[in-house]
Amino acid sequence: MSQEGFFSDFTHVSFFKDSRRHFTRGSTGFNGNSTSTASSATDTLFRYTISAAFEPKNRLKDEAEEGELIRKSKKHITVAGSNAIDSPTGEDNFVMAVAEDGTAIVGVADGVGGWSEQGYDSSAISRKLCRCLEEVFLALRAKREPIPEPRKLLSLAFEKVKDSGEVEVGSTTVCYGTIDEYGALKVANLGDSWFGVFRQDEAGVAGSRFKCVSESTEQTYYFNAPYQLSIIPERILDAGKKRQANYLRNEPAESDVYEQQLQRGDVVVFGTDGVGDNVSVADIELYLTDSFAPFQDSSKDSRILYDKAQLEHINSKFVKAVKTLSNDIKYPSVFSQRLSEVTGQPYIGGKPDDITSVIVYVD
């Protein structure tokens, strides 16, 4: 909710440029930028059309914005063969897959950027976690095994990440869900990524509005320090102890679990903090209402007329709009309002960040 009167004319832009989420207690292949898929089902079951869209933050290009630590680590990251700079989703990543039986797994993960300042690829762990979530889910469904409860599935995927040895150092938040063929959504959220279920007051009817009926609550130690899954070698932990740095490390069992029975016409949105730090739930409600209006039929017996291309367009447009706001130094973002409340000082401006959104349309 934008509260323009809450802010003075003072603008503190430099904080947003250099602000990275904390990872210690002591420290305060894609084609384009969107993709989609759909499940198939009989008339008696649910069908899901899914779109992922993303816009990475501009990083390691503007010398004035990088800061000394980033400039020093740039050579190390490049030489190490890291994908941190070239990743199309930045430090964000997403999971989006539909099994042969029509069940789906969707969600987002966000690598904690503070590690990049020490020369590590902050995108590696979020990318690998999303890949392992998909692999574990699809393998279980292929064997017709029941979908594990969200914390268990996350634990299996995270163990697979650690066993792979592909992630040297890193931390990530994650918010993901599974949806069965009967519309049962089960979500695990760890950290400050987010999901929301949006429902129309009269599905498919012209003039109907979307309202958020269920959403996650962020898990943080303090402002801008989210819960996070971490892989940290003993040598770094030992070095941290010597300087009394207590690294933030959480387990899948600490994630919050949400369950929601979906209805036809619902829209489920998963977003990294680049979304939630810039726009409010009320903003998303209005956006969905306006965006789906052209596809609504006047008949009460009709649902939204849609296809994958339409949903992809809606999601891509949404992410681009959020990115524009994130770079607006006069925009009263959610992040700036929270920062003002925490510090007691006036802040204003969008929060530049990687922005990733996964949207599910339920039919």
C-alpha positions, 0 to 999 in steps of 0.5 A, a space after each residue: 500500500 503506497 502511503 505517499 504522505 508518509 515520506 518527506 522529500 528526502 531521498 536516500 538512494 545510495 542505501 538501495 544501491 548497496 543494500 545486500 541481505 545479510 548472512 551473518 547475525 553480526 552484519 547489519 538456459 533460457 529463451 528471453 525473460 519469460 517461459 510457460 508450461 501447462 498441465 493436461 487433465 480431464 474435465 473432472 480434474 484441475 489444469 494449470 497454466 504456469 508462467 515464469 518471468 524475470 528481470 535481473 538487476 543490473 550488476 557489475 557494470 556501473 563502477 560507481 554502484 559496484 563498491 570496492 568489494 564488488 570490484 575486487 571480487 569481479 575478477 575472481 568470480 569471472 575466473 572461477 567460471 561463475 554464472 553469477 554475472 551471466 545468469 539471466 535471472 541474476 541471483 534469483 531462480 525458479 522451479 516450474 514443472 508439470 508431471 505426466 499426471 498433471 500435478 505441478 511444482 512451482 516456486 522461487 529461490 533467491 541467493 543471498 547476495 552478500 556472498 558475492 561481496 566475498 567473491 562467491 557465486 550467489 546464484 549457484 545455490 538457488 539455481 541448484 536447489 530449484 533444479 533438485 526440487 524439480 528432479 526429486 518431485 518428477 522422480 517421485 511422480 514417475 514412480 507414482 509415489 505420493 507427494 511428500 509434505 513440503 518440508 520433507 520434499 525441500 529436505 530431500 532436495 537440499 540434501 541432493 544439493 549438498 551431496 552434489 558438491 556443485 555449490 562451494 558456498 552460498 545461502 538462499 531463501 525459497 518459497 515453493 509449492 506443489 499442486 495435486 490434480 485436485 487443486 490442493 496447494 501445499 507451500 513451504 516458505 523459508 525466508 522473505 520470498 513470497 506467495 499469494 493466492 488470488 481469487 475472483 469474487 465471480 470467476 470469469 464474470 466481467 467486472 469481477 475483482 481479484 482478492 488475496 485469500 492466502 499468503 505467506 509471511 516472511 521469516 527474518 531475524 531482523 530487517 533484511 536478514 531472512 531465514 536461509 538454507 546455507 552451505 558454508 565450509 568449516 574453514 569459513 565457519 572457523 574463521 567467522 568464530 574468530 571474529 565473532 561472526 555467527 552465520 545465519 543457517 536454517 534447515 528445511 524443517 524451519 520453513 512455514 507450511 501453508 495449505 490452500 484448496 484452489 478453485 477454478 479461476 484462481 491465480 497463484 503468484 510466487 515472487 522473490 523479495 524483488 517483487 515484495 519489496 517494491 509492490 504491495 498485495 493490494 497493488 497485485 490485486 489491482 494488476 491482476 484485476 485489470 490484466 484479466 479483464 479483457 479475457 473475461 466473458 459476460 456469461 456467469 457460466 464462463 471462466 476466463 478465456 486464456 492460453 499460455 501466451 496470454 498468461 506469459 504476456 501478463 506475467 512478463 508485463 508485471 515483472 517489467 513494471 515492477 523493475 521500472 518501479 524498483 529503479 524509480 528514486 521517487 517511488 514509495 516502495 514497500 522496502 523504503 516504507 519499512 526502512 523508514 519505520 525501522 530507522 525512524 528516518 525518511 527514506 523513499 525510492 524503489 529497491 533495485 533487485 533481481 525480480 522473478 515471478 511465477 504465476 499459475 492460472 487454475 482451470 
